[in-house]
Amino acid sequence: MEKEHQHSGDHDHEHHDHGHGAPDLAKITTLLGYMLSHNNEHAGEIAEIAHLLRHADKDGAADLLEESVKDFDTGNEKLSQALALLKGGA
């Protein structure tokens, strides 16, 4: 595997008072789009690792990783649906 992926480590999240006005929907939409893309990238990387493990006769680990890709896909579908609702104004 030649592809390298790094995180910046700055996964801070803003804490806010839920009693204040409307949320910044443009910011939320942008963040969800980024998260969806990022998760898809990770799912692809995990699938690649599963493939490599399968060739190394590590079927148990490969099976679990392939299942985790399905979990990513399920979550990403929900993120995608939420994003579509936000972009559609619903």
N, C-alpha and C positions, 0 to 999 in steps of 0.2 A: 504494500500500500504506500503510494508515494504522496498522496494528498495529505496536507497538514492543516489542521483546524485549531485555532486558538480562541480562547475567550479573553476579553479584556479584564475580566474580574470585577467590573463595575456594574454589578447587578443590583444596585440600590433601587429601592422603590420609594416613591413619594408617599408620605402619609398625609391624609387630609381629613378635614372635618366634613362629614357627610351632610351637614346642615347648610352648606354654602351653595348657592346657585347651581346652574346647569353645568355638567361636565364639558370639557373641551372634546367634542366628538371627533373633530379632525385629528387631534392628537391621539385619541383612543384608536381610531381607524388606522392611522399610520402604524401605531404600535402593534396592533393585531396583525396587520399585513406583514410586518417584520417578523413577528413571532411565528406566523404560519410558514413563511419562507425558511426561517431558521430551523424549525422543527422538521420540515421536509428534507432539508439538507442532512440533518442528523439521522433521520430514518434511512436515507440512502447510504450513509456511512455505516450504520448498523447492519443493513442488508449486505453490504460488501464484506464486512467482518464475518457475518454468518456464512457467506459463500466460502470464504477462505477457511473457516473452521470446518466446514463440511468436507472440503478437500483434504483436510488434515485428520479426517476420521474422528472429529470431535462433535458427533451428531447431537448429543444431549445439549451441549452449549449452543450449537447452531439452531436447534429447535427453539430454545428459549429466546434467542435473539430474533428469530423470525416471528415469533409470537409478539415480541415487544414492538416490532415494526408494525404489526397489525394494530397494536394499541396506539401507536403514534398516529396511524392512519385514521383510526376512529376519532381521536382527539382533534386531529387536523380537520376532519370533515366538519366537526362541530364549530371549530374556529372559523372555517370557511363560511359556514351558514350564518354565523353571527356577523361576520364581516359583510356578507351580502345584504343582510338586513340593515346594517348601519349605512351602507352605501346607497341602499334603496330608500332610506328615510323611514323605514318601518320601526 
